[in-house]
Amino acid sequence: MMKKRSALLFVILGLLGGSLLTLVLMTYPGITSQAAPGEGLLASVTGSSQQKNDMKKIETAMDLISRNYYKEVDRTKLIDGAINGMMESLGDPYSNYMAQETAAQFEESIEGSFTGIGAEVSSKDGYVVVVSPIKGSPAEKAGIRAKDIILSVNGESLQGLELNKAVNKIRGPKGSEAKVQVKRAGSTEPIEFTIIRDDIDLETVYAHMEDGGIGVINITQFSMNTGERFKEELAKLEKQNMKGLIIDVRNDPGGVLQVVIDIAEQFVPKGKVIVQVEDKNGKKEQSKSSGTAKPYPITVLMNKGSASASEILAGALQQSAGATLVGENSFGKGTVQTSYDKQMGDGSLLKITIAKWLTPNGDWIHEKGIKPDIAVNQPDYFSVAPINKEKLPLKYDSNSTDVKSAQTMLRGLDFKPDRVDGYYDQKTEEAVKAFQKKKGIQVTGQIDEKTAESLEASLIERIANPQYDAQLKRAIENVSKDISSAVSKP
């Protein structure tokens, strides 16, 4: 079993308002996740002469700075800075150092309730990039999407910041406001979201039954209790005579390696490979199933926010259990991390990428993702940018990206302007009037703050309604077809 402190690095940090996305290694054959006390990082200084020279160089630099810098020097900050520099030099957004305070906050987040905006983030080329918003979080409700680049929070730029510092700026107490400015592919101007930080739901598994005996299980992340919760919900669905299953891992940023292996094992036949882990020497260790296949068809629903452990599950069920993948190309994170805290000796910790993982067929999906068998994109209004409230009102004969966003929202809500190119024509004005009339807002044909807020709230409500979920609908169609095919076979 995994010890409490070696469980530190999994996706829960995202619930603090951002995270270092991690696929955490538990016990795995051939891979050592934690060195024994007194071994590894600190003991290495007694090794080769090159190691001794390296340590001497670092100590000399520390001494020169401490004695000669024109201001008083905080040696703790120097040490933390040196370690951060080493980690950043790896060029790996998933290998990071957490100083004492950050590590303590992280451990507390695992133990109890906490607040934030609820978005998993990583660092790439000096930018903070959203991996995915957490299901039901303030970030998701506000419209934050996977691949968004967070430029600033409450006017403070995040560009070039070490990721832990950026995360600390994103997180905050419940009820506090975070004005988050993001850069999104396809948008020429930065987009600003006003997000109210809140408590984040720690539930990771949700299940329900669709018509026709089709069960749906949504996994929001692979945390320590996810495996047991999944088994519970699967058993409930099977007792209801479930005929087919959809596993929804959209916007699931990953989590603990052993947990996803345990879940996959419930569907992958005995002896077939679930995942392979390859170390830096090219040595591969295979995790093979000791479970049994299910008698019903399975579809995995994924999108560009499905990462890490989600991709392991998708790859395993596709290649070893015959499942169909529906949705969008996944995120593309094919590495495994572990944490070292005891060796540091002061409450800080290092998270280091120690291996890469491969699908059962030997594919490394890093920075490529997994392609769905059936590609389905959501309607444009699912990723529309919010309207900039500082540039209101929007009115006839104006032309801007905000008008384009409003037109996309109106069309998504069935008010049908004749265009979505950003020009506010007569048809757009008529659509706005129709919307205002329906919502009991003063009918002006112009988009003021009240109209803009009502448009956005109405759109969020529609996006949350499964009736308008094109990807889920297609997954249900696919499972229904598989059920019919199975029934028709002699």
C-alpha positions as CSV (number, residue, x, y, z in Angstrom):
1,M,0.0,0.0,0.0
2,M,1.1,3.5,-0.6
3,K,2.2,5.4,2.4
4,K,0.5,8.7,3.1
5,R,3.4,10.9,2.5
6,S,4.4,9.2,-0.7
7,A,0.9,10.0,-1.9
8,L,1.6,13.7,-1.9
9,L,1.9,14.3,-5.6
10,F,-1.3,13.6,-7.4
11,V,-3.8,15.9,-9.0
12,I,-5.5,17.3,-5.9
13,L,-3.3,20.4,-6.0
14,G,-5.4,21.5,-8.9
15,L,-8.2,22.0,-6.5
16,L,-6.2,24.7,-4.8
17,G,-6.6,26.7,-8.0
18,G,-3.9,25.2,-10.2
19,S,-1.5,22.3,-10.2
20,L,1.5,20.5,-11.4
21,L,-0.2,17.8,-13.4
22,T,1.1,14.5,-12.2
23,L,0.8,10.8,-12.9
24,V,2.0,9.5,-9.6
25,L,4.0,6.3,-9.3
26,M,3.0,3.9,-6.6
27,T,4.7,0.5,-6.2
28,Y,5.8,-0.7,-9.7
29,P,8.1,-3.6,-10.6
30,G,11.6,-2.5,-11.4
31,I,11.0,1.2,-10.6
32,T,12.1,2.7,-7.3
33,S,9.8,5.6,-6.2
34,Q,11.5,6.6,-2.9
35,A,15.1,6.2,-1.8
36,A,15.8,5.1,1.7
37,P,16.6,7.7,4.3
38,G,20.2,8.9,3.9
39,E,20.4,7.7,0.3
40,G,20.0,9.4,-3.0
41,L,20.3,13.2,-3.3
42,L,22.2,14.0,-0.1
43,A,24.3,10.9,0.1
44,S,25.6,11.5,-3.5
45,V,27.9,14.3,-2.3
46,T,30.2,11.6,-0.9
47,G,30.5,9.9,-4.3
48,S,32.8,10.7,-7.2
49,S,35.3,13.6,-7.3
50,Q,33.1,15.2,-10.0
51,Q,30.2,15.2,-7.6
52,K,32.4,16.7,-4.9
53,N,33.6,19.4,-7.3
54,D,30.0,20.2,-8.3
55,M,28.9,20.6,-4.7
56,K,32.0,22.8,-4.0
57,K,31.0,25.0,-6.9
58,I,27.5,25.5,-5.5
59,E,28.8,26.2,-2.0
60,T,31.3,28.7,-3.3
61,A,28.6,30.6,-5.2
62,M,26.4,30.6,-2.1
63,D,29.3,31.9,0.0
64,L,30.3,34.6,-2.5
65,I,26.7,35.9,-2.7
66,S,26.2,35.8,1.1
67,R,29.5,37.7,1.8
68,N,29.5,40.2,-1.1
69,Y,25.9,41.0,-2.1
70,Y,25.1,44.6,-1.1
71,K,22.0,43.6,0.9
72,E,21.3,41.0,3.5
73,V,20.7,37.6,2.0
74,D,18.1,35.0,3.0
75,R,20.0,31.8,2.6
76,T,16.8,29.8,2.5
77,K,15.7,31.7,-0.6
78,L,19.1,31.2,-2.2
79,I,18.8,27.4,-1.7
80,D,15.2,27.3,-2.9
81,G,16.2,29.4,-5.9
82,A,19.1,27.1,-6.7
83,I,16.9,24.0,-6.5
84,N,14.2,25.7,-8.7
85,G,16.9,26.5,-11.2
86,M,18.0,22.9,-11.4
87,M,14.5,21.7,-11.9
88,E,13.8,24.3,-14.5
89,S,16.9,23.4,-16.4
90,L,15.4,20.0,-17.1
91,G,12.9,21.6,-19.4
92,D,10.2,19.3,-18.0
93,P,7.0,21.0,-16.9
94,Y,6.1,18.0,-14.7
95,S,9.4,18.0,-12.6
96,N,9.2,20.6,-9.9
97,Y,10.4,21.7,-6.5
98,M,8.0,22.6,-3.7
99,A,9.4,24.7,-0.9
100,Q,8.3,24.1,2.7
101,E,5.2,26.3,2.7
102,T,3.9,25.1,-0.7
103,A,4.5,21.4,0.2
104,A,2.6,21.9,3.5
105,Q,-0.3,23.5,1.7
106,F,-0.4,20.6,-0.7
107,E,-0.4,18.0,2.1
108,E,-3.2,19.8,3.9
109,S,-5.2,19.8,0.7
110,I,-5.1,16.0,0.6
111,E,-6.3,15.9,4.2
112,G,-9.4,18.1,4.1
113,S,-11.5,20.7,2.4
114,F,-10.0,23.7,0.6
115,T,-10.9,26.3,-1.9
116,G,-9.7,27.6,-5.3
117,I,-10.9,28.1,-8.9
118,G,-10.5,24.4,-9.7
119,A,-8.2,24.2,-12.7
120,E,-5.3,21.9,-13.4
121,V,-2.3,23.7,-14.9
122,S,1.2,23.0,-16.1
123,S,4.1,25.2,-17.2
124,K,5.3,25.4,-20.8
125,D,7.8,27.9,-22.3
126,G,7.3,30.3,-19.4
127,Y,3.5,30.2,-19.6
128,V,0.9,28.7,-17.3
129,V,-1.2,26.4,-19.5
130,V,-4.6,24.9,-18.4
131,V,-4.7,21.2,-18.7
132,S,-8.3,21.0,-17.8
133,P,-10.9,22.6,-15.5
134,I,-12.3,20.4,-12.7
135,K,-15.8,19.2,-13.2
136,G,-18.3,21.6,-11.5
137,S,-15.6,24.0,-10.4
138,P,-15.8,27.8,-10.7
139,A,-13.2,27.7,-13.5
140,E,-15.4,25.3,-15.5
141,K,-18.5,27.3,-14.9
142,A,-16.8,30.5,-15.9
143,G,-15.7,29.0,-19.2
144,I,-12.0,28.2,-18.7
145,R,-11.0,25.5,-21.2
146,A,-8.2,23.1,-21.7
147,K,-5.1,24.6,-23.5
148,D,-6.0,28.2,-22.3
149,I,-2.9,30.1,-21.4
150,I,-3.3,32.1,-18.2
151,L,-1.6,35.4,-18.7
152,S,-2.5,37.2,-15.5
153,V,-4.5,37.1,-12.3
154,N,-6.0,40.3,-10.8
155,G,-3.6,42.3,-13.0
156,E,-0.5,40.4,-12.0
157,S,1.3,38.8,-14.9
158,L,2.2,35.0,-14.5
159,Q,4.6,34.9,-17.5
160,G,8.0,33.7,-16.5
161,L,7.0,32.8,-13.0
162,E,8.1,29.5,-11.4
163,L,4.9,27.4,-11.5
164,N,4.4,27.1,-7.7
165,K,4.5,30.9,-7.4
166,A,1.9,31.2,-10.3
167,V,-0.3,28.7,-8.5
168,N,-0.2,30.7,-5.3
169,K,-1.4,33.7,-7.2
170,I,-4.3,31.8,-8.7
171,R,-5.5,30.2,-5.5
172,G,-7.2,32.1,-2.7
173,P,-9.9,32.0,0.0
174,K,-13.5,31.1,-0.6
175,G,-15.5,34.1,-1.9
176,S,-12.5,36.0,-3.2
177,E,-12.5,37.2,-6.8
178,A,-9.9,36.2,-9.4
179,K,-9.9,38.2,-12.6
180,V,-8.2,35.7,-14.9
181,Q,-6.9,36.9,-18.3
182,V,-6.2,34.1,-20.8
183,K,-5.0,33.6,-24.3
184,R,-7.0,31.1,-26.3
185,A,-6.2,29.6,-29.7
186,G,-8.4,31.2,-32.4
187,S,-9.0,34.5,-30.4
188,T,-6.9,37.5,-31.4
189,E,-7.3,39.3,-28.1
190,P,-6.9,38.1,-24.5
191,I,-10.1,37.0,-22.8
192,E,-10.9,38.0,-19.2
193,F,-12.9,35.8,-16.8
194,T,-14.1,36.9,-13.4
195,I,-14.1,33.8,-11.2
196,I,-15.2,33.6,-7.6
197,R,-13.1,31.1,-5.7
198,D,-15.1,28.4,-3.9
199,D,-14.9,25.0,-2.1
200,I,-14.1,22.3,-4.6
201,D,-16.1,19.0,-4.6
202,L,-13.7,16.1,-3.8
203,E,-16.1,13.5,-5.3
204,T,-14.4,11.9,-8.3
205,V,-17.0,9.4,-9.6
206,Y,-20.5,10.1,-10.8
207,A,-22.8,7.6,-12.4
208,H,-26.3,7.4,-13.9
209,M,-28.3,5.2,-16.2
210,E,-29.5,6.3,-19.7
211,D,-32.4,4.8,-21.6
212,G,-31.8,1.4,-23.1
213,G,-29.7,0.1,-20.2
214,I,-26.7,2.3,-21.0
215,G,-24.7,3.2,-17.9
216,V,-22.5,6.3,-17.7
217,I,-19.7,6.7,-15.2
218,N,-17.9,10.0,-15.1
219,I,-14.4,10.0,-13.6
220,T,-13.2,13.6,-12.8
221,Q,-9.7,12.5,-11.5
222,F,-7.9,9.4,-10.3
223,S,-7.4,10.1,-6.6
224,M,-6.9,7.7,-3.8
225,N,-10.5,6.8,-3.3
226,T,-11.5,6.8,-7.0
227,G,-10.9,3.0,-7.5
228,E,-13.3,2.0,-4.7
229,R,-15.9,4.6,-5.7
230,F,-15.8,3.3,-9.3
231,K,-16.3,-0.3,-8.2
232,E,-19.3,0.8,-6.1
233,E,-21.0,2.7,-8.9
234,L,-20.2,0.0,-11.5
235,A,-21.8,-2.6,-9.3
236,K,-24.9,-0.5,-8.8
237,L,-25.3,-0.1,-12.6
238,E,-24.8,-3.8,-13.2
239,K,-27.5,-4.7,-10.7
240,Q,-29.8,-2.5,-12.8
241,N,-29.2,-4.9,-15.8
242,M,-26.8,-2.6,-17.6
243,K,-26.3,-3.6,-21.2
244,G,-23.5,-1.2,-22.2
245,L,-21.2,1.3,-20.5
246,I,-19.8,4.7,-21.2
247,I,-16.7,5.8,-19.2
248,D,-16.5,9.6,-19.4
249,V,-13.0,11.0,-18.7
250,R,-13.4,14.3,-20.4
251,N,-11.4,17.0,-18.6
252,D,-9.9,14.4,-16.3
253,P,-6.3,15.5,-15.7
254,G,-5.0,12.2,-14.3
255,G,-3.8,11.1,-10.9
256,V,-2.4,7.9,-9.3
257,L,-1.0,5.2,-11.5
258,Q,-2.1,2.2,-9.4
259,V,-5.7,3.5,-9.3
260,V,-6.1,3.6,-13.0
261,I,-4.5,0.2,-13.3
262,D,-7.1,-1.2,-10.8
263,I,-10.0,0.3,-12.8
264,A,-8.7,-0.9,-16.1
265,E,-8.2,-4.4,-14.7
266,Q,-12.0,-4.7,-14.3
267,F,-12.4,-4.7,-18.1
268,V,-9.1,-6.0,-19.5
269,P,-9.0,-9.8,-19.9
270,K,-6.5,-11.7,-17.7
271,G,-2.9,-11.7,-19.1
272,K,-3.4,-8.7,-21.4
273,V,-1.3,-5.6,-20.9
274,I,-2.8,-2.5,-19.3
275,V,0.2,-0.2,-19.4
276,Q,4.0,-0.3,-19.8
277,V,6.5,1.8,-17.9
278,E,9.9,2.5,-19.4
279,D,12.9,3.8,-17.4
280,K,15.7,6.0,-18.7
281,N,17.7,2.8,-19.6
282,G,15.0,1.6,-21.9
283,K,13.9,-1.2,-19.5
284,K,10.2,-1.8,-19.8
285,E,7.9,-3.2,-17.1
286,Q,4.4,-4.4,-18.1
287,S,1.4,-4.2,-15.9
288,K,-0.8,-7.2,-17.0
289,S,-4.4,-7.7,-16.0
290,S,-5.5,-10.3,-13.5
291,G,-9.1,-9.5,-14.2
292,T,-11.7,-10.6,-16.7
293,A,-13.5,-9.0,-19.6
294,K,-17.1,-7.7,-19.3
295,P,-19.9,-9.2,-21.4
296,Y,-21.2,-5.7,-22.5
297,P,-19.8,-3.1,-24.9
298,I,-17.7,-0.2,-23.6
299,T,-17.1,3.3,-25.0
300,V,-14.6,5.8,-23.5
301,L,-15.6,9.4,-23.9
302,M,-12.6,11.8,-24.0
303,N,-11.5,15.3,-25.0
304,K,-8.4,17.5,-25.2
305,G,-8.6,17.9,-21.4
306,S,-8.2,14.1,-20.8
307,A,-4.6,13.6,-19.7
308,S,-2.2,11.2,-18.1
309,A,-4.1,8.5,-16.2
310,S,-7.2,9.2,-18.4
311,E,-5.1,8.4,-21.4
312,I,-3.7,5.2,-19.8
313,L,-7.3,4.1,-19.3
314,A,-8.4,5.0,-22.8
315,G,-5.4,3.3,-24.4
316,A,-5.7,0.2,-22.2
317,L,-9.5,-0.3,-22.9
318,Q,-9.1,0.4,-26.6
319,Q,-6.1,-1.8,-27.3
320,S,-6.7,-4.6,-24.7
321,A,-10.4,-4.6,-24.2
322,G,-11.9,-3.6,-27.5
323,A,-13.5,-0.4,-26.3
324,T,-14.3,2.4,-28.7
325,L,-12.9,5.9,-28.1
326,V,-15.3,8.8,-28.8
327,G,-14.7,12.6,-28.7
328,E,-11.5,14.6,-29.3
329,N,-7.8,14.0,-29.4
330,S,-6.6,13.7,-25.8
331,F,-4.0,16.0,-24.1
332,G,-0.8,14.0,-24.6
333,K,1.0,13.4,-21.3
334,G,3.1,10.2,-21.3
335,T,5.4,10.5,-18.3
336,V,5.4,9.3,-14.7
337,Q,6.4,11.3,-11.7
338,T,7.3,10.5,-8.1
339,S,7.9,12.6,-5.1
340,Y,10.9,12.8,-2.7
341,D,10.2,14.5,0.6
342,K,11.9,12.6,3.3
343,Q,15.3,13.0,1.7
344,M,14.9,16.8,1.7
345,G,14.7,16.8,5.5
346,D,12.9,20.1,6.0
347,G,9.3,19.6,4.7
348,S,10.1,20.6,1.1
349,L,9.9,18.1,-1.7
350,L,11.0,17.3,-5.2
351,K,8.7,15.9,-7.9
352,I,10.7,14.2,-10.6
353,T,9.8,12.6,-13.9
354,I,11.3,9.1,-13.5
355,A,9.9,7.2,-16.5
356,K,7.6,7.3,-19.5
357,W,4.5,5.2,-20.0
358,L,3.5,3.4,-23.1
359,T,0.1,1.9,-24.3
360,P,-0.3,-1.9,-24.5
361,N,0.9,-1.7,-28.2
362,G,4.0,0.3,-27.2
363,D,2.8,3.7,-28.3
364,W,4.3,6.8,-26.5
365,I,1.5,9.4,-26.7
366,H,3.5,12.2,-25.1
367,E,2.6,15.6,-26.7
368,K,0.6,13.8,-29.3
369,G,-2.4,12.4,-27.4
370,I,-4.6,9.5,-28.4
371,K,-6.9,9.9,-31.4
372,P,-10.5,8.9,-31.0
373,D,-12.0,6.1,-33.1
374,I,-15.0,8.4,-33.6
375,A,-14.2,12.1,-33.7
376,V,-16.9,14.4,-32.3
377,N,-16.4,18.1,-31.5
378,Q,-18.8,20.0,-29.3
379,P,-20.7,23.0,-30.9
380,D,-18.8,26.3,-31.1
381,Y,-20.7,27.8,-28.2
382,F,-19.1,25.3,-25.8
383,S,-15.8,27.2,-26.1
384,V,-17.0,30.7,-26.8
385,A,-15.2,33.6,-25.1
386,P,-17.1,35.7,-22.6
387,I,-18.1,39.2,-23.5
388,N,-15.8,41.9,-22.2
389,K,-18.0,44.0,-19.9
390,E,-15.7,47.0,-20.1
391,K,-16.6,47.4,-23.8
392,L,-20.3,47.6,-23.5
393,P,-22.8,48.4,-24.8
394,L,-22.6,46.5,-28.1
395,K,-24.9,47.9,-30.7
396,Y,-25.9,48.1,-34.4
397,D,-23.1,48.6,-36.9
398,S,-20.3,47.8,-34.5
399,N,-17.7,45.1,-35.3
400,S,-15.6,43.3,-32.7
401,T,-14.7,39.9,-31.3
402,D,-17.2,40.6,-28.4
403,V,-20.0,40.9,-31.0
404,K,-18.8,37.6,-32.5
405,S,-19.0,36.0,-29.1
406,A,-22.5,37.3,-28.5
407,Q,-23.6,36.1,-31.9
408,T,-22.2,32.6,-31.1
409,M,-24.1,32.6,-27.8
410,L,-27.3,33.7,-29.5
411,R,-27.1,31.0,-32.1
412,G,-26.3,28.4,-29.4
413,L,-29.5,29.5,-27.6
414,D,-31.5,29.2,-30.8
415,F,-32.0,32.9,-31.4
416,K,-30.4,32.7,-34.8
417,P,-28.6,35.8,-36.0
418,D,-27.7,35.3,-39.6
419,R,-24.0,35.7,-39.1
420,V,-21.2,35.0,-36.5
421,D,-18.4,37.1,-38.0
422,G,-18.5,40.0,-35.4
423,Y,-20.5,42.5,-37.4
424,Y,-23.6,43.7,-35.5
425,D,-26.2,43.8,-38.3
426,Q,-30.0,44.1,-38.2
427,K,-30.6,40.4,-37.8
428,T,-28.2,40.4,-34.8
429,E,-30.2,43.3,-33.3
430,E,-33.5,41.4,-33.8
431,A,-32.0,38.3,-32.2
432,V,-30.9,40.4,-29.2
433,K,-34.4,41.9,-28.9
434,A,-36.0,38.4,-29.0
435,F,-33.6,37.2,-26.2
436,Q,-34.3,40.3,-24.1
437,K,-38.0,39.8,-24.4
438,K,-37.8,36.2,-23.4
439,K,-35.7,37.0,-20.3
440,G,-37.7,40.0,-19.2
441,I,-34.9,42.4,-19.9
442,Q,-35.6,45.9,-21.3
443,V,-35.9,45.5,-25.0
444,T,-33.3,47.8,-26.6
445,G,-31.5,45.6,-29.2
446,Q,-28.2,46.6,-27.6
447,I,-26.1,44.3,-25.4
448,D,-25.6,46.0,-22.1
449,E,-24.1,44.4,-18.9
450,K,-27.4,42.8,-17.8
451,T,-28.0,41.3,-21.2
452,A,-24.4,40.0,-21.5
453,E,-24.6,38.4,-18.1
454,S,-27.9,36.8,-18.9
455,L,-26.6,35.5,-22.2
456,E,-23.6,33.9,-20.5
457,A,-25.7,32.4,-17.6
458,S,-28.2,30.9,-20.1
459,L,-25.4,29.4,-22.2
460,I,-23.7,27.9,-19.1
461,E,-27.1,26.3,-18.2
462,R,-27.4,24.9,-21.7
463,I,-23.8,23.5,-21.8
464,A,-24.5,21.7,-18.5
465,N,-27.6,20.1,-19.9
466,P,-26.8,16.6,-21.3
467,Q,-29.5,17.1,-24.0
468,Y,-27.1,19.4,-25.8
469,D,-23.9,17.3,-25.3
470,A,-23.0,16.2,-28.8
471,Q,-20.2,13.9,-27.6
472,L,-22.3,12.1,-25.1
473,K,-25.1,11.6,-27.6
474,R,-22.7,10.1,-30.1
475,A,-21.2,7.8,-27.4
476,I,-24.8,6.6,-26.5
477,E,-25.5,6.0,-30.2
478,N,-22.3,3.9,-30.5
479,V,-23.1,1.8,-27.4
480,S,-26.7,1.3,-28.6
481,K,-25.5,0.1,-31.9
482,D,-23.0,-2.3,-30.2
483,I,-25.8,-3.7,-28.0
484,S,-28.0,-4.2,-31.0
485,S,-25.2,-6.0,-32.9
486,A,-24.6,-8.3,-29.9
487,V,-28.2,-9.2,-29.6
488,S,-28.6,-9.9,-33.3
489,K,-25.7,-12.4,-33.4
490,P,-26.8,-16.1,-33.4
